[in-house]
Amino acid sequence: MPLYNYQCESCGHQLEAIQKLSEAPLTDCPACAAPRLTKAVSRAGFRLSGTGWYETDFKTGAKKNLAGADKAD
């Protein structure tokens, strides 16, 4: 389930909520009880790493070692 960030336009309170994609967005602020919650923009909470996500996985020949190219000289 995704993690959503919310911010109250009335009091500025911020919170995170784990919700299903099919759930309606939250509207009532838990701090001031005003119906002024809006979804806040946030950065992605994951990092692509490990086997299958490196820049060298789908490259061939001389293009295979892009990260170490500067170190060889």
Secondary structure, 3 states (H helix, E strand, C coil): CCEEEEEECCCCCEEEEECCCCCCCCCCCCCCCCCCEEEECCCCCCCCCCCCCCCCCCCCHHHHCCCCHHHHC
